[in-house]
């Protein structure tokens, strides 16, 4: 294994570890915040967390994409040039 290959592998591994640590921190923060909010307000419908907001946003996105299927296309039409260099459009 060459030096540059080893550096690339180590760089990728650092990114994977950093991403995993970020996910763990986010999950821990969400758990701790959710538990603190549940203790402060026992009624689930009156809590100040974002769970209902996220659920409503997901429902709106689901309905939107179900009724407007073309709006979720992430691709664009790009005209290609032919071998002769003339536009195909």
ZILIN-V870972 format. One record per pair of residues at least 4 apart in sequence whose C-alpha atoms are under 7 Angstrom apart, sorted by the first residue. I is the first residue (numbers start at 1). J is the second residue. Records with the same first field share a line. If there is no record, write none. Layout:
I: J, J
This chain:
1: 5, 6
2: 6
3: 7
4: 8
5: 9
6: 10
7: 11
8: 12
9: 13
10: 14
11: 15
12: 16
13: 17
14: 18
15: 19
16: 20
17: 21
18: 22
19: 23
20: 24
21: 25
22: 26
23: 27
24: 28
25: 29
26: 30
27: 31
28: 32
29: 33
30: 34
31: 35
32: 36
33: 37
34: 38, 49
35: 39
36: 40
37: 41, 47, 48
38: 42
41: 46, 47
43: 47
50: 54
51: 55
52: 56
53: 57
54: 58
55: 59
56: 60
57: 61
58: 62
59: 63
60: 64
61: 65
62: 66
63: 67
64: 68
65: 69, 71, 72
79: 88, 89
80: 87, 88
81: 85, 86, 87, 88
82: 86, 87, 88
